[in-house]
Amino acid sequence: MPKKVLDKCYRVLKPNGRLLRTVAGSMVSYIRHKITYWDKDQSERGMEEREVYGFSKHEIKALLNNSGFKYIG
């Protein structure tokens, strides 16, 4: 899913456009999912088989590069 979203972002941005990504790190996301559920639907649903608790910096760079973006951050 992230690949499809990033591909679409790349396609619709103007030339030299920028994408600002805000992604919690995997540890922060894991703690949030395990401890701080505030959304009843989320807590009842849990994690789907292919969902992950966030991405490492290396994974984010790879996802962005694979969709044509240059990571500057």
HUPEQUI-V849224 format. One line per field, one symbol per residue. psi: psi as a letter, one per 30 degrees, with the letter a starting at -180 (. if undefined). Layout:
psi->???
//
This chain:
psi->eeeeeeeeeeefklkglkkjkjkkleeeeeeeeeehkfjeeeeeeaklegllhakleeeeeeeeefgfljkg.
//
